[in-house]
Amino acid sequence: MKYRISWFMEGRIVITEHFQSVTPEDVAQMDKEYLEHLEQSDAALVHFIFDLRQHDSVPDLKTMSHMEFTKHPRFGWTIVVGQINPITRFLVSTVAQINKARFRSFTTMEDALRFLQDMDASLPELMPTAQHSGD
């Protein structure tokens, strides 16, 4: 399995865990899954966490910039978690700017969740181990 997409918090936060490099075809499939998650939610904003702690490779800039889910009206924050290399950080940041997305990067999940909690006061208390429904 190259990646896993699941609800971190049902209807509010989607998490993608990367285990291997993804192809443009994988990205197209991921985009469809993200749109499905957005449509399943009735929350004002759905946030996305990309957990790159196990594998920090991302697709090329052109492939990422064509993702449609970032244009959805309920698309919230994009949070990247992990000790990612500078090139990966630059690519992800550039795509976020192209898509006019709200974007931040953190080395720990705790820092990411603390930030997300500060940005969206409508979220209940976020606890990484208690809330992740993918476990």
N, C-alpha and C positions, 0 to 999 in steps of 0.2 A: 504494500500500500504506500503510495507516494505522499498522500495527505489525508487528513480526516477533518470533516466539517461537522460541527454539532452546535447545539445550543449550549452556551456557557451559563446563561440564564434565560430560561424559556421566554420567547417573545421579545427579548430585550437586547441580548448580547450573543453574537455568533462568534465561535472560535474556530480557527483553522490551525491545525498542527501540521507542520511540514516535516516529512521524513526523508524525502529524496527530491531531486530536481524535477520540475514539472515541464511538460511540453506545451506548445500553444494549444493543442487539443485539450489537454488537461485544464488549461486556463479557461477555455470556452465552457467546459463542463462545470468548472467551479463558479463561473459567472452565472450560469443557469441555476445552480444550487443556491447561490446568494440571493438571486431574485426570488426564488421560491420561499426562502426564509423571510425576506422582506414582506412578501405577500401574505405569509402566515400570521404575521404580527399585526396587531392593531395599535401598537405603541406609536407615539409621536415620532420617536427616533429609535432606530435599531443600530447598535454599535458593533464594530467588527474588530476582533483581536486576532492578529496573525502571530502565532507562537513559532518563532524561528530559533528557539533554543536548541533544537536537535539538528536542524539543517537550515542554514541561512542563505541558500541560493534562491534567487528569484528569476522569473522569466525576463526576457528582453523588454525594453521600454515600450516598443511598438505594440507588443502583445498585451501588456498590462494596460496601456492607455486606451484600448478598445473595449474594456470591460464596461458593460451597461449598468451594473448594479449601483455604481457610484452616482448615477443620474436619478435614481429613485428618490421620490420626495421624502421617504422616511430614512434615508441613509444618514447615519449619524457620524460618530468619530471612527477613524481608522487608527488602531493602536498596534504597533509592532513591538514584540517583546523578544529580547535576546541580545547577546553580545555579537551584533552583526558587523561585518567588515565595512569599511568606509564606502566601497563601491556599491554594495547592496544598499546601504543607508541612502546614498545619493540617488540611486535609481528609484527607490520607493518614495523618497521625498519629491523627486521630480514628477513622478506619475501623480502623486497627490496634488501637486501644484497644477498640473495640466487639467486634472479633473475637478479642480477647485474644492478638494476634500479637506475636511478637518483631520489633521494628522499629527501624531506624536509617536516618539519611539522611546522605549525604556529598556533597561537591562533586566529588571525583575518584574514578575507578575504583580507583586504587591504594590510597587510604585505605579504600574499601569492602572491597576484597579483603584488606587487612591486618587489618581488624576481623573479617571473616568467618573468616579463618585463626585469629585469637586465640580466637574463640568456638567453633570446631569443630576440635579438634586432630586429628580423623580425616581431615581434608582434606589431600591432598598439597600441595606448594608451588604457590601460585597465581600464574601469570604472565599478565597480561591478553592479550598478543598471542599467546602460545604455546598457551593452553588453549582459546580461544574457537572452538568447532567450527562456528559459524555463518558464519565468514569463508570 
